[in-house]
Amino acid sequence: MDNRASITDAEVQVSSSTTVQAGQTNSTSTVGGKVCFRVLPVKVQSRDTNKTVETYALLDNGLDVSLCDKSRASELGVQGDTKTFYLTMQENENSPKVGQEISLTMEALDGTDHVEVNRLWTVDN
């Protein structure tokens, strides 16, 4: 979840013809050979430091685990146990990764709902 790496403004280009404003989501779809994911603006909070940042969550129904960018976890001051895990992506099968297993709280920007996310794994951007 790193808004600096892939999202530079309150608008997200989802496909060649669809723009999503902050606060909206879009379904996963394919358009012209591109895969599009739902993007949700959220507040993310460390349980340990109580630091909070606003960012975007990329919702990917194809993942079996939740991932967090290492730089975002560092910004929040989150530390966890070092783990080796394997990610299978379209171009790499069972690619070994080393990261930390952490927990965060994600909240809607308007504060109406939140979820405790356990067992997030940090990954390089």
ABEGO torsion letter per residue (X at the ends): XBAAAABABABBBABAABBBBBGBBBBBBBBGGBBBBBBBBBBBBBAAAGBBBBBBBBBBAABABBBBBAAAAAAAGBBBBBBBBBBBBAABBGBBBBBBBBBBBBBBAAGABBBBBBGBBBBBX
